Amino acid sequence: MTVSLQNLPSNIEETYWPDSLPFEGEKYFLSLSCGNSFLHWAFHNAVASGDLEPVLFWRTPTLIAEDFDCDIVDILSRHLPELAHDYIFGEGESPSIAAAQKQANLHDVPRKLSVYIVSSNTDQIGMMSKLLGIIPVRIFVMRGADFFSIDEGRYPSMGVDRLSTLRGAEYLCGFPSLVFDGGTAVTYSAADSDGIIMGGGISPGISTRLKCLHDSTDALPEISIEEFSGKIENAILDKKPLDTFAKDTKDAMMVSVLNEISHSARSVIRLWLDKVGLGKKIDQDAEKNLQEQRRKKMQNTERKVLVTGGSGELITQLLNHESGSIIELPKGSKNENFNVLHTKNLIHFGVSAALLKYGKTQVLKDKKTDEEKVHLKDIVGLRVAKKFADVDVDGDQFFRGTVNKKFIDDDIQMFLVLYDDGDKEHVTLDEVNEMRDIFKEVGEKKKKSKSNSKEPIKSTSDENNSKSNAKMPKKVKKLSSKETKSRARNIKRKENPVHEDMTSNKPKIKKTSQVVLKRSKDVQNKIRSTKGKTTSPATKRRKVETVYDGSLVSKRVAKDFDGNIFFGTIKSYDDSLWHVLYDDGDEEDYDINDLKASIKLYEQKRSSDPEVKGLKKMKSVGEEVNDVSSESVSDSESSDEDYS
C-alpha cells in the first residue's frame, strides 16, 4: 500500500525520476524504514561510488510526541551514530542548525542530504519530517511503483515494505527470488527469473499468534517474548527439540506455532522451486568471481531464499538442517536442506536497487536551481501556457490554463491542465516546467478593444498562414521513450487531422457539454491532436476522449461473467478505484484496467443494454427523451484504439 502525501508535511516530496536521485557528487544519502517499535536507518555510498550500497546500519526507538518537548537538534543528534553525525554537523562540531548548513556548504556538492523513507506509518513519517527538517534535506517517501511497475507484477494493494525487500533480494542475489519477512505478520513474496512478481502470502507473526490465543480465550496463558526466546535458546543449546506432543499448555502453544510456520514456509519453498527450477550450486572459489557477473545478469543461480525481519533469525533456523534442533522431525523423513540466508537490512538494499534502476542510464544534471524549479507540491493551481498552430477567436496561438491536479498514470507522474477555453490535457512534469516558462513570457491573455474585435479572423487554413504554421504542432507533446512505452496503451492513436477527409460521409458529432481531452503525443505512433473551434472556418470534427477520474460516475459499463454479459453503472470514484453497481444488485470495484475493458465491452454490447432498449422503446411511442446519440458516436469511434 502506498502512502498518500496529501496530509503529510509540505517538506515531504513525491519521487520523480531522475530528479529524485542523489545529486551527482553527493557522498552519502540516508534511507529509513519505520517499523512498529523501531526506526531502521542506513547510510549509503552515493552516486560517486557507483553501487549505492549501505555502509552503516543502526536502529532507534520510534518517535513519540514527547520527544519534541526537548531541543529538536539534540534529539536528531542522539539518533545519529558518529559517521552520520560528522557528515551532517561536521567532525567534532556541536550539533546546531548553523553547523548543519555550514557543513552542507563544505561538501563537494553543497546540496541537501537526500533521505528515502520506506513506510506506511504516516505518524512516523510526519515526525521524521519534523526531526530532519531542521537541516538541509530532501525527504522522499518511496512508492510501490519505485520498486516494481504494474507490468512487473505489482498489484495496487501490495505493501511497499514487501516490494522493497523483494527488490533488495535482487540486489544481493538476483532473480528468481523468494523473501520471508517475519514481524507482526509473516509474509513471503516471490519473483521469477525475469524479475516478474509471482505473488506471495501473509499470515500472523509469532507474537501475534501467541497474543491472539491468549486474548481470544479464557484459559490459555500469556507468553512473553522473553519466555518464548528462552525456550528456543534452551532447545538449541541442549540439542533437544520441543516435543510435538507437549505435556504443558505453554509448550503446546509454542510448539504448534513453530510447527505451523516451519511447515508452511517449507511448503512455499518447495512450490517456488517447482516453478522456477532447482538451479545449480557454485563452489566457494568461483563465488567471488561470479558475484558481479550474477548481479549483472540478475540470476539467483543457487536459489537462495532470503529471510528478514524481527523474527527472521528464528525462521532461518527453522528452515535449516533438522529445523535447527528447535522442533521435532519424523524419523526417516526427507531432511530438506534449503539454501537459506538471513539478512536484517533487506529493505535498505531494496532502496539501493531502486535508485540504481533509475540511475543506471540517466545522469542527474541539476540544470536549474531549487528556486527556478517547479516543486511537485506547488504545481496544482499553477498558471501555464502553450503554443499551438490553431488560433482562438482573437487570433492568439497561445492557450492559457491552470494545472488542476496530479495523478499517477502507469507509474508516471502526470498532471491535468484545464485550459481557459474548457479543453483538457495530460502533461508530464518537464512539460509543466516548459509551459510555466512560456506563461511567464506571454502572461495572461489581453482583452481586445471593440474596434479590433470586429476585424475578421484569418483561418489557419488560409494560404498566408499555412506556410508559417506548417512546422507548428497541432496540440502535440513529446514524451521520453520511457514515457512513450509505459503510456502508449492509454493514449489514443489518432491520425494527423490535416489528412482527414473533410467530405467524409461519417455522421456529424453533435456538440455536447463534455469537454475535449487534449492527449499527449506518442512519438512511436505519430499521434496528432487538433484544437477544433466552432468559430473557425477550418474547424475539424474531433473525437471525444475519456478522462479516467470521477467524471465517469454514472457512466454505463458491461462485463463478461462466464459468457454472460452483465450491465451496470459507475456509482462512485475513490483513489483510482471506480465502484460499479450491476443491474442485478451485485457490486464490484474496478481498477483502471477493469474500467477500460468494461467500457470497451459496453460499446460493443450497447444495443443489448436494458436502459438503451428502454430509451428506444420510449422514442418509438413518441415520448420525449434526450438525444444520446452524439456521445455514443464519439465514444464508439475511439473505443477500438483507446482500449487496445
VEXDREN-2710 file (C-alpha; in Angstrom, 1 decimal):
% VEXDREN-2710
k/r/px/py/pz
1/MET/0.0/0.0/0.0
2/THR/1.4/3.4/-1.0
3/VAL/1.2/6.4/1.4
4/SER/-0.8/9.4/0.2
5/LEU/1.1/12.6/0.7
6/GLN/-1.9/14.9/0.8
7/ASN/-2.0/15.0/4.6
8/LEU/1.8/15.0/5.2
9/PRO/4.0/18.0/5.9
10/SER/5.0/20.1/2.9
11/ASN/8.7/19.2/3.1
12/ILE/7.8/15.6/2.1
13/GLU/8.3/15.1/-1.6
14/GLU/7.0/12.6/-4.1
15/THR/9.6/10.7/-6.0
16/TYR/10.1/11.7/-9.6
17/TRP/13.0/10.2/-11.6
18/PRO/15.7/11.1/-12.2
19/ASP/15.2/14.3/-10.3
20/SER/14.8/12.3/-7.0
21/LEU/18.2/10.6/-7.4
22/PRO/21.0/11.7/-5.1
23/PHE/22.9/14.7/-6.5
24/GLU/25.9/13.9/-8.7
25/GLY/28.9/14.1/-6.4
26/GLU/26.9/13.6/-3.2
27/LYS/29.0/11.4/-0.8
28/TYR/26.3/9.8/1.3
29/PHE/22.5/9.5/1.4
30/LEU/20.1/8.2/4.0
31/SER/17.4/5.5/3.9
32/LEU/14.9/4.9/6.7
33/SER/12.3/2.3/7.5
34/CYS/9.7/2.9/10.1
35/GLY/8.6/-0.3/12.0
36/ASN/6.1/-0.7/14.8
37/SER/8.8/-0.5/17.5
38/PHE/11.9/0.8/15.9
39/LEU/13.3/3.1/13.2
40/HIS/15.8/1.4/11.0
41/TRP/18.4/3.6/9.5
42/ALA/21.1/3.1/6.8
43/PHE/23.9/5.4/5.5
44/HIS/24.7/4.6/1.8
45/ASN/27.5/5.4/-0.6
46/ALA/26.1/7.9/-3.0
47/VAL/26.3/8.1/-6.8
48/ALA/30.1/8.8/-6.8
49/SER/30.8/5.3/-5.6
50/GLY/28.6/3.6/-8.2
51/ASP/26.9/0.9/-6.2
52/LEU/24.8/2.9/-3.7
53/GLU/25.5/0.1/-1.1
54/PRO/24.6/0.7/2.5
55/VAL/27.8/1.1/4.6
56/LEU/26.3/1.7/8.1
57/PHE/23.1/0.4/9.8
58/TRP/21.5/1.3/13.1
59/ARG/18.2/1.4/14.8
60/THR/16.5/3.7/17.3
61/PRO/13.1/3.6/19.0
62/THR/10.1/5.0/17.1
63/LEU/9.4/8.7/17.8
64/ILE/6.7/9.9/20.2
65/ALA/5.2/13.4/20.6
66/GLU/7.0/13.9/23.9
67/ASP/10.4/13.7/22.2
68/PHE/9.8/17.1/20.7
69/ASP/9.5/18.7/24.2
70/CYS/13.3/18.8/24.2
71/ASP/15.6/20.7/21.8
72/ILE/15.0/19.2/18.4
73/VAL/18.6/19.5/17.3
74/ASP/19.7/17.4/20.4
75/ILE/17.0/14.8/19.5
76/LEU/18.4/14.4/16.0
77/SER/22.0/14.2/17.2
78/ARG/21.1/11.4/19.7
79/HIS/19.6/9.4/16.8
80/LEU/22.8/9.6/14.8
81/PRO/26.0/7.5/15.0
82/GLU/29.4/9.2/14.7
83/LEU/29.7/8.8/10.9
84/ALA/26.3/10.3/10.2
85/HIS/26.7/13.0/12.9
86/ASP/30.0/14.2/11.5
87/TYR/28.7/14.2/7.9
88/ILE/25.7/16.3/8.8
89/PHE/27.1/18.6/11.6
90/GLY/30.9/18.4/11.0
91/GLU/33.6/16.4/12.7
92/GLY/33.9/17.4/16.3
93/GLU/31.3/20.1/15.9
94/SER/28.4/20.6/18.4
95/PRO/25.0/20.0/16.7
96/SER/23.2/23.1/15.6
97/ILE/21.2/24.3/12.6
98/ALA/24.0/26.7/11.7
99/ALA/26.6/23.9/11.8
100/ALA/24.5/21.7/9.6
101/GLN/24.1/24.5/7.0
102/LYS/27.9/25.3/7.1
103/GLN/28.7/21.6/6.7
104/ALA/26.4/21.3/3.7
105/ASN/28.2/24.1/2.0
106/LEU/31.6/22.4/2.6
107/HIS/30.7/19.2/0.8
108/ASP/32.0/18.5/-2.7
109/VAL/28.4/19.2/-3.8
110/PRO/26.8/21.8/-1.5
111/ARG/23.4/20.2/-1.6
112/LYS/20.7/18.9/0.7
113/LEU/21.0/15.4/2.2
114/SER/18.8/13.0/0.3
115/VAL/16.6/10.9/2.5
116/TYR/14.4/8.0/1.3
117/ILE/11.7/6.7/3.6
118/VAL/10.0/3.3/3.2
119/SER/7.0/3.2/5.4
120/SER/3.2/3.3/5.5
121/ASN/3.1/4.8/9.0
122/THR/2.0/8.4/8.4
123/ASP/2.6/9.4/12.0
124/GLN/6.2/8.4/12.0
125/ILE/6.8/9.9/8.5
126/GLY/5.3/13.2/9.8
127/MET/7.5/13.2/12.9
128/MET/10.6/12.3/10.9
129/SER/10.0/15.2/8.5
130/LYS/9.9/17.5/11.6
131/LEU/13.1/16.0/13.0
132/LEU/15.1/16.0/9.8
133/GLY/13.5/19.3/8.5
134/ILE/15.9/21.4/10.7
135/ILE/18.9/20.5/8.4
136/PRO/19.3/20.9/4.6
137/VAL/17.5/17.9/3.4
138/ARG/15.3/16.4/0.7
139/ILE/12.8/13.9/2.1
140/PHE/11.2/11.4/-0.3
141/VAL/8.6/8.8/0.6
142/MET/9.1/5.8/-1.6
143/ARG/6.1/4.5/-3.6
144/GLY/5.4/0.9/-4.6
145/ALA/5.9/1.9/-8.2
146/ASP/9.5/3.0/-7.4
147/PHE/10.4/-0.7/-6.8
148/PHE/8.2/-2.6/-9.3
149/SER/5.8/-1.4/-12.0
150/ILE/2.4/-2.9/-12.8
151/ASP/4.0/-4.6/-15.8
152/GLU/6.4/-6.3/-13.4
153/GLY/3.6/-7.9/-11.5
154/ARG/2.9/-5.3/-8.7
155/TYR/-0.7/-5.2/-7.6
156/PRO/-2.1/-1.9/-6.1
157/SER/-2.5/-3.1/-2.5
158/MET/0.9/-4.8/-2.3
159/GLY/2.8/-3.3/0.7
160/VAL/5.8/-1.0/-0.1
161/ASP/7.9/-2.9/2.5
162/ARG/7.3/-6.2/0.7
163/LEU/8.2/-4.6/-2.6
164/SER/11.4/-3.1/-1.2
165/THR/12.6/-6.4/0.3
166/LEU/11.9/-8.2/-3.0
167/ARG/13.9/-5.6/-4.8
168/GLY/16.6/-5.9/-2.2
169/ALA/16.8/-9.7/-2.9
170/GLU/17.6/-8.8/-6.5
171/TYR/20.4/-6.5/-5.3
172/LEU/22.0/-9.3/-3.2
173/CYS/21.3/-12.5/-5.1
174/GLY/19.5/-11.7/-8.3
175/PHE/16.3/-13.2/-9.7
176/PRO/14.4/-15.5/-9.2
177/SER/13.9/-14.6/-5.6
178/LEU/11.9/-15.6/-2.5
179/VAL/11.7/-13.5/0.6
180/PHE/10.3/-14.3/4.0
181/ASP/9.7/-11.3/6.4
182/GLY/9.0/-12.1/10.0
183/GLY/7.4/-9.5/12.2
184/THR/3.9/-8.6/13.4
185/ALA/2.9/-10.6/10.3
186/VAL/4.9/-13.3/8.5
187/THR/4.9/-12.6/4.8
188/TYR/6.5/-14.2/1.8
189/SER/7.0/-12.7/-1.7
190/ALA/8.4/-14.3/-4.8
191/ALA/9.6/-13.2/-8.2
192/ASP/10.5/-15.4/-11.2
193/SER/13.7/-15.4/-13.3
194/ASP/12.6/-12.4/-15.3
195/GLY/12.0/-10.3/-12.2
196/ILE/8.2/-10.6/-12.5
197/ILE/6.4/-10.8/-9.2
198/MET/4.7/-14.2/-8.8
199/GLY/2.8/-13.1/-5.6
200/GLY/3.0/-14.1/-2.0
201/GLY/1.2/-14.6/1.3
202/ILE/0.5/-13.1/4.7
203/SER/-0.1/-14.7/8.0
204/PRO/0.1/-13.7/11.7
205/GLY/3.6/-13.4/13.1
206/ILE/4.8/-15.4/16.1
207/SER/4.0/-12.9/18.8
208/THR/0.6/-12.1/17.1
209/ARG/-0.4/-15.8/17.1
210/LEU/0.5/-16.2/20.8
211/LYS/-1.2/-13.0/21.8
212/CYS/-4.3/-13.9/19.8
213/LEU/-4.5/-17.3/21.6
214/HIS/-4.4/-15.6/25.0
215/ASP/-6.7/-12.7/24.1
216/SER/-9.3/-14.9/22.4
217/THR/-9.7/-17.5/25.2
218/ASP/-10.2/-17.5/28.9
219/ALA/-7.9/-20.4/29.8
220/LEU/-4.8/-20.0/27.6
221/PRO/-1.9/-18.1/29.3
222/GLU/0.0/-15.1/28.1
223/ILE/3.6/-15.9/26.9
224/SER/6.1/-13.1/26.8
225/ILE/8.7/-12.8/24.1
226/GLU/11.5/-13.2/26.7
227/GLU/9.9/-16.6/27.9
228/PHE/9.5/-17.7/24.3
229/SER/13.0/-16.8/23.3
230/GLY/14.4/-18.5/26.4
231/LYS/12.6/-21.7/25.5
232/ILE/14.1/-21.6/22.0
233/GLU/17.6/-21.0/23.2
234/ASN/17.5/-23.9/25.6
235/ALA/16.3/-26.2/22.9
236/ILE/19.2/-25.2/20.6
237/LEU/21.9/-25.4/23.3
238/ASP/20.7/-28.7/24.7
239/LYS/20.0/-30.0/21.1
240/LYS/16.7/-31.2/22.5
241/PRO/13.8/-30.1/20.2
242/LEU/10.5/-29.1/21.7
243/ASP/8.2/-32.2/22.0
244/THR/5.4/-32.1/19.4
245/PHE/3.2/-34.0/21.9
246/ALA/3.7/-31.4/24.6
247/LYS/2.6/-32.0/28.2
248/ASP/2.5/-28.4/29.2
249/THR/0.0/-25.8/28.0
250/LYS/2.6/-23.1/27.2
251/ASP/4.8/-25.7/25.5
252/ALA/1.8/-26.9/23.5
253/MET/1.1/-23.3/22.3
254/MET/4.7/-22.6/21.4
255/VAL/5.4/-25.9/19.5
256/SER/2.2/-25.6/17.5
257/VAL/3.1/-22.1/16.4
258/LEU/6.6/-23.1/15.4
259/ASN/5.4/-26.2/13.5
260/GLU/2.9/-24.1/11.6
261/ILE/5.4/-21.6/10.5
262/SER/8.1/-24.2/9.7
263/HIS/5.9/-26.5/7.6
264/SER/4.2/-23.6/5.8
265/ALA/7.5/-22.0/4.9
266/ARG/8.9/-25.3/3.7
267/SER/5.9/-25.9/1.5
268/VAL/6.2/-22.5/0.0
269/ILE/9.9/-23.0/-0.8
270/ARG/9.1/-26.4/-2.5
271/LEU/6.4/-24.9/-4.7
272/TRP/8.7/-21.9/-5.6
273/LEU/11.5/-24.3/-6.6
274/ASP/9.0/-26.3/-8.7
275/LYS/8.0/-23.2/-10.6
276/VAL/11.5/-21.6/-11.1
277/GLY/13.6/-24.7/-11.2
278/LEU/16.2/-26.1/-8.9
279/GLY/19.2/-24.0/-10.2
280/LYS/22.7/-25.2/-9.6
281/LYS/25.4/-25.0/-6.9
282/ILE/28.6/-22.9/-7.3
283/ASP/31.8/-23.7/-5.4
284/GLN/33.2/-21.2/-3.0
285/ASP/36.3/-20.4/-5.1
286/ALA/34.1/-19.4/-8.1
287/GLU/31.7/-17.5/-5.9
288/LYS/33.7/-14.3/-5.6
289/ASN/34.5/-14.2/-9.4
290/LEU/30.9/-14.8/-10.3
291/GLN/29.3/-12.4/-7.8
292/GLU/29.5/-9.4/-10.0
293/GLN/28.5/-11.3/-13.1
294/ARG/25.5/-12.8/-11.4
295/ARG/24.3/-9.4/-10.2
296/LYS/24.6/-8.0/-13.8
297/LYS/22.6/-11.0/-15.1
298/MET/20.2/-10.8/-12.2
299/GLN/20.3/-14.6/-11.8
300/ASN/19.9/-16.3/-8.5
301/THR/21.6/-19.5/-9.8
302/GLU/21.9/-21.1/-6.3
303/ARG/18.2/-20.4/-5.5
304/LYS/19.0/-18.7/-2.2
305/VAL/16.0/-17.9/-0.1
306/LEU/16.3/-14.7/1.9
307/VAL/14.8/-14.2/5.4
308/THR/14.5/-10.8/7.1
309/GLY/12.5/-9.1/9.9
310/GLY/12.4/-9.2/13.7
311/SER/11.8/-13.0/13.8
312/GLY/13.9/-13.6/10.7
313/GLU/16.7/-15.4/12.6
314/LEU/14.3/-17.9/14.2
315/ILE/12.6/-18.6/10.9
316/THR/16.0/-19.1/9.3
317/GLN/16.8/-21.7/12.0
318/LEU/13.5/-23.5/11.4
319/LEU/14.4/-23.8/7.7
320/ASN/17.9/-25.0/8.3
321/HIS/19.2/-28.6/8.7
322/GLU/17.0/-30.6/11.2
323/SER/15.0/-27.4/11.8
324/GLY/17.8/-26.0/13.9
325/SER/17.1/-28.5/16.7
326/ILE/14.1/-26.4/17.6
327/ILE/11.2/-28.8/16.7
328/GLU/11.0/-32.5/16.1
329/LEU/11.2/-34.1/12.6
330/PRO/9.7/-37.6/12.0
331/LYS/12.3/-40.3/11.8
332/GLY/13.2/-41.3/8.3
333/SER/11.6/-38.2/6.8
334/LYS/13.3/-36.4/4.0
335/ASN/15.5/-33.8/5.6
336/GLU/15.4/-30.9/3.1
337/ASN/18.4/-28.6/3.2
338/PHE/17.3/-25.4/1.7
339/ASN/19.8/-22.6/0.8
340/VAL/18.5/-20.0/3.3
341/LEU/20.3/-16.7/4.0
342/HIS/19.3/-14.4/6.9
343/THR/19.7/-10.6/6.4
344/LYS/18.5/-7.9/8.8
345/ASN/18.5/-4.9/6.4
346/LEU/16.9/-6.1/3.2
347/ILE/14.7/-3.0/2.8
348/HIS/17.8/-0.7/2.6
349/PHE/19.3/-2.9/-0.1
350/GLY/16.0/-2.6/-1.9
351/VAL/16.3/1.2/-1.8
352/SER/19.8/0.9/-3.3
353/ALA/18.4/-1.3/-6.1
354/ALA/15.5/1.0/-6.8
355/LEU/17.8/4.0/-7.2
356/LEU/20.2/2.1/-9.4
357/LYS/17.2/1.1/-11.5
358/TYR/16.6/4.8/-12.3
359/GLY/20.3/5.9/-12.2
360/LYS/21.9/3.3/-14.5
361/THR/21.0/5.0/-17.7
362/GLN/20.5/8.6/-16.6
363/VAL/23.0/11.1/-15.2
364/LEU/21.4/13.6/-12.9
365/LYS/22.2/17.1/-14.1
366/ASP/20.8/19.8/-12.0
367/LYS/20.4/22.5/-14.7
368/LYS/18.0/24.7/-12.6
369/THR/18.4/26.0/-9.1
370/ASP/15.9/25.0/-6.5
371/GLU/14.3/28.4/-6.8
372/GLU/13.8/28.0/-10.6
373/LYS/12.3/24.5/-10.5
374/VAL/8.6/23.9/-10.0
375/HIS/8.2/21.6/-7.0
376/LEU/5.5/18.9/-7.0
377/LYS/3.7/20.4/-4.0
378/ASP/3.4/23.8/-5.7
379/ILE/2.2/22.7/-9.1
380/VAL/-1.6/22.4/-8.6
381/GLY/-3.0/25.8/-9.2
382/LEU/0.0/26.9/-11.4
383/ARG/-0.8/29.1/-14.4
384/VAL/0.7/27.7/-17.7
385/ALA/0.5/28.4/-21.4
386/LYS/1.2/26.5/-24.6
387/LYS/1.5/27.5/-28.2
388/PHE/-0.5/25.7/-30.9
389/ALA/-0.9/26.1/-34.7
390/ASP/-4.6/26.8/-34.1
391/VAL/-5.8/30.2/-33.1
392/ASP/-8.6/31.4/-30.9
393/VAL/-11.3/34.0/-31.9
394/ASP/-8.7/36.7/-31.3
395/GLY/-6.1/35.1/-33.5
396/ASP/-3.9/34.2/-30.5
397/GLN/-1.9/30.9/-30.7
398/PHE/-1.1/30.8/-27.0
399/PHE/-3.6/29.0/-24.9
400/ARG/-3.6/29.6/-21.1
401/GLY/-4.7/27.2/-18.5
402/THR/-4.3/26.0/-14.9
403/VAL/-2.8/22.8/-13.5
404/ASN/-5.8/21.2/-11.9
405/LYS/-4.5/18.0/-10.3
406/LYS/-1.7/15.5/-10.2
407/PHE/-2.0/11.7/-10.6
408/ILE/-0.1/8.6/-11.4
409/ASP/-0.6/7.0/-14.9
410/ASP/1.2/3.7/-15.4
411/ASP/3.8/4.7/-12.8
412/ILE/4.4/8.1/-14.4
413/GLN/3.7/11.3/-12.5
414/MET/1.2/13.2/-14.6
415/PHE/-0.7/16.5/-14.3
416/LEU/-4.1/17.6/-15.7
417/VAL/-4.2/21.0/-17.3
418/LEU/-7.6/22.7/-17.7
419/TYR/-7.3/25.3/-20.4
420/ASP/-9.4/28.5/-20.1
421/ASP/-11.4/27.5/-23.2
422/GLY/-12.6/24.3/-21.4
423/ASP/-10.3/21.8/-23.1
424/LYS/-8.0/19.5/-21.1
425/GLU/-4.6/17.9/-21.5
426/HIS/-2.4/15.4/-19.6
427/VAL/1.2/16.6/-19.3
428/THR/4.4/15.5/-17.6
429/LEU/6.5/17.4/-15.0
430/ASP/9.0/18.5/-17.7
431/GLU/6.2/19.9/-19.8
432/VAL/4.8/21.8/-16.8
433/ASN/8.2/23.5/-16.4
434/GLU/8.2/24.4/-20.1
435/MET/4.6/25.6/-20.0
436/ARG/5.3/27.6/-16.9
437/ASP/8.2/29.4/-18.6
438/ILE/6.0/30.2/-21.7
439/PHE/3.4/31.7/-19.4
440/LYS/6.0/33.9/-17.8
441/GLU/6.8/35.3/-21.3
442/VAL/3.3/35.8/-22.6
443/GLY/1.4/36.4/-19.4
444/GLU/-2.4/36.5/-19.1
445/LYS/-4.5/37.0/-22.3
446/LYS/-5.1/40.6/-23.1
447/LYS/-8.7/41.6/-24.0
448/LYS/-9.1/43.2/-27.4
449/SER/-10.7/46.6/-27.9
450/LYS/-14.1/46.8/-29.5
451/SER/-12.6/48.1/-32.8
452/ASN/-10.2/45.2/-33.1
453/SER/-12.8/42.6/-32.1
454/LYS/-14.8/43.4/-35.3
455/GLU/-12.0/42.6/-37.6
456/PRO/-12.4/39.2/-39.3
457/ILE/-10.2/36.4/-38.1
458/LYS/-8.0/34.6/-40.5
459/SER/-8.3/30.9/-40.7
460/THR/-5.3/28.7/-40.1
461/SER/-6.1/27.1/-43.4
462/ASP/-5.5/30.4/-45.3
463/GLU/-2.6/30.2/-47.7
464/ASN/-0.8/33.0/-45.9
465/ASN/-0.9/31.3/-42.5
466/SER/-0.4/27.8/-43.8
467/LYS/3.3/28.4/-44.5
468/SER/4.1/30.0/-41.2
469/ASN/2.2/27.3/-39.3
470/ALA/3.5/24.3/-41.3
471/LYS/6.0/23.3/-38.7
472/MET/3.9/24.2/-35.7
473/PRO/2.4/21.1/-34.0
474/LYS/-1.4/21.0/-33.5
475/LYS/-1.6/20.4/-29.8
476/VAL/1.0/17.7/-29.6
477/LYS/3.6/17.0/-27.0
478/LYS/6.8/15.0/-26.9
479/LEU/7.4/12.1/-24.5
480/SER/10.6/10.4/-23.5
481/SER/11.0/6.9/-24.8
482/LYS/10.3/5.6/-21.3
483/GLU/7.1/7.5/-21.0
484/THR/6.1/6.6/-24.5
485/LYS/6.5/2.9/-23.8
486/SER/4.6/2.9/-20.5
487/ARG/1.7/5.1/-21.6
488/ALA/1.2/4.1/-25.2
489/ARG/-1.6/1.7/-24.4
490/ASN/-3.6/4.5/-22.7
491/ILE/-3.2/7.2/-25.4
492/LYS/-5.5/7.5/-28.4
493/ARG/-3.7/6.7/-31.7
494/LYS/-5.3/9.5/-33.8
495/GLU/-4.1/10.2/-37.3
496/ASN/-2.9/13.7/-38.3
497/PRO/-6.1/15.7/-38.7
498/VAL/-4.5/17.6/-41.6
499/HIS/-5.1/14.5/-43.7
500/GLU/-8.7/13.9/-42.6
501/ASP/-11.3/13.8/-45.3
502/MET/-13.5/16.8/-44.7
503/THR/-16.1/15.5/-47.1
504/SER/-16.4/12.2/-45.2
505/ASN/-19.9/10.7/-45.0
506/LYS/-19.4/9.7/-41.4
507/PRO/-22.2/11.1/-39.1
508/LYS/-21.6/14.5/-37.7
509/ILE/-20.9/14.7/-34.0
510/LYS/-23.4/16.9/-32.1
511/LYS/-21.7/19.5/-29.8
512/THR/-22.2/18.4/-26.2
513/SER/-21.3/19.9/-22.9
514/GLN/-18.5/17.3/-22.5
515/VAL/-15.1/18.9/-22.9
516/VAL/-12.4/17.5/-25.1
517/LEU/-9.3/16.0/-23.6
518/LYS/-6.1/17.0/-25.4
519/ARG/-3.9/14.0/-25.2
520/SER/-0.1/13.6/-25.4
521/LYS/2.0/12.7/-28.5
522/ASP/3.2/9.2/-28.7
523/VAL/6.5/9.5/-30.7
524/GLN/6.4/6.0/-32.0
525/ASN/2.8/6.2/-33.3
526/LYS/3.0/9.8/-34.6
527/ILE/-0.1/10.8/-32.6
528/ARG/-1.6/14.2/-33.5
529/SER/-4.3/16.2/-31.9
530/THR/-6.0/19.4/-33.1
531/LYS/-8.0/22.1/-31.4
532/GLY/-11.3/22.4/-33.1
533/LYS/-13.1/25.8/-32.8
534/THR/-16.7/26.4/-33.8
535/THR/-15.8/30.0/-34.9
536/SER/-13.1/28.9/-37.3
537/PRO/-13.8/28.1/-41.0
538/ALA/-11.3/25.3/-40.8
539/THR/-12.9/23.6/-37.8
540/LYS/-12.4/19.9/-37.8
541/ARG/-14.5/17.2/-36.3
542/ARG/-12.9/16.0/-33.0
543/LYS/-13.2/12.7/-31.2
544/VAL/-14.1/12.9/-27.5
545/GLU/-11.6/11.2/-25.3
546/THR/-12.2/9.8/-21.9
547/VAL/-10.6/11.3/-18.7
548/TYR/-10.3/8.5/-16.2
549/ASP/-11.3/10.2/-13.0
550/GLY/-14.5/11.0/-11.0
551/SER/-16.1/12.4/-14.2
552/LEU/-17.0/8.9/-15.2
553/VAL/-19.5/8.5/-12.3
554/SER/-22.9/7.5/-13.8
555/LYS/-21.3/6.0/-16.9
556/ARG/-22.7/2.6/-18.1
557/VAL/-20.3/-0.4/-18.3
558/ALA/-20.5/-4.1/-19.1
559/LYS/-18.6/-7.2/-18.0
560/ASP/-18.5/-10.8/-19.1
561/PHE/-19.0/-13.4/-16.4
562/ASP/-18.7/-16.9/-17.8
563/GLY/-20.1/-15.9/-21.1
564/ASN/-23.0/-13.8/-19.7
565/ILE/-22.9/-10.0/-20.2
566/PHE/-23.9/-8.0/-17.1
567/PHE/-24.6/-4.3/-17.3
568/GLY/-24.0/-1.8/-14.5
569/THR/-23.4/1.8/-13.6
570/ILE/-20.4/3.5/-12.1
571/LYS/-21.6/4.9/-8.7
572/SER/-18.5/6.4/-7.1
573/TYR/-14.8/7.1/-7.5
574/ASP/-12.1/7.0/-4.8
575/ASP/-8.3/6.6/-5.0
576/SER/-8.1/5.2/-8.6
577/LEU/-11.0/2.8/-8.0
578/TRP/-14.4/3.0/-9.6
579/HIS/-17.3/1.4/-7.7
580/VAL/-19.8/-0.3/-10.0
581/LEU/-23.4/-1.4/-9.2
582/TYR/-24.7/-4.0/-11.5
583/ASP/-28.3/-4.0/-12.6
584/ASP/-28.9/-7.3/-10.7
585/GLY/-27.7/-5.7/-7.4
586/ASP/-24.2/-7.1/-7.2
587/GLU/-21.3/-4.6/-6.7
588/GLU/-17.6/-4.5/-7.7
589/ASP/-14.6/-2.1/-7.6
590/TYR/-12.8/-1.5/-10.9
591/ASP/-9.2/-0.5/-11.3
592/ILE/-8.1/1.3/-14.4
593/ASN/-7.6/-1.9/-16.5
594/ASP/-11.0/-3.3/-15.5
595/LEU/-12.6/0.1/-16.3
596/LYS/-11.1/0.3/-19.8
597/ALA/-12.1/-3.3/-20.6
598/SER/-15.7/-2.8/-19.4
599/ILE/-16.1/0.5/-21.3
600/LYS/-14.9/-1.2/-24.4
601/LEU/-17.2/-4.1/-24.0
602/TYR/-20.1/-1.8/-23.3
603/GLU/-19.6/0.0/-26.6
604/GLN/-19.7/-3.4/-28.4
605/LYS/-22.8/-4.6/-26.5
606/ARG/-24.5/-1.3/-26.0
607/SER/-27.5/-2.2/-28.1
608/SER/-28.3/-5.0/-25.6
609/ASP/-28.2/-2.7/-22.6
610/PRO/-31.7/-2.7/-21.0
611/GLU/-31.5/1.1/-20.4
612/VAL/-30.8/1.7/-24.1
613/LYS/-33.6/-0.6/-25.1
614/GLY/-35.9/1.3/-22.8
615/LEU/-35.0/4.6/-24.3
616/LYS/-35.5/3.3/-27.9
617/LYS/-38.9/1.9/-26.9
618/MET/-39.9/5.3/-25.4
619/LYS/-38.9/7.0/-28.6
620/SER/-40.9/4.6/-30.7
621/VAL/-44.1/5.5/-28.9
622/GLY/-43.4/9.2/-29.3
623/GLU/-42.2/10.0/-25.8
624/GLU/-39.7/12.8/-25.4
625/VAL/-36.2/11.7/-24.4
626/ASN/-32.8/13.3/-24.5
627/ASP/-30.7/12.7/-27.6
628/VAL/-27.8/10.5/-26.5
629/SER/-26.5/9.6/-30.0
630/SER/-23.7/12.2/-30.0
631/GLU/-21.9/10.7/-27.0
632/SER/-22.4/7.1/-28.3
633/VAL/-20.9/8.0/-31.7
634/SER/-17.9/9.8/-30.3
635/ASP/-17.2/7.1/-27.8
636/SER/-17.6/4.2/-30.3
637/GLU/-15.3/5.9/-32.8
638/SER/-12.5/5.9/-30.2
639/SER/-13.1/2.6/-28.4
640/ASP/-11.1/0.4/-30.7
641/GLU/-8.0/2.4/-30.2
642/ASP/-8.4/3.7/-26.7
643/TYR/-8.6/0.3/-25.0
644/SER/-6.4/-1.9/-27.2
END
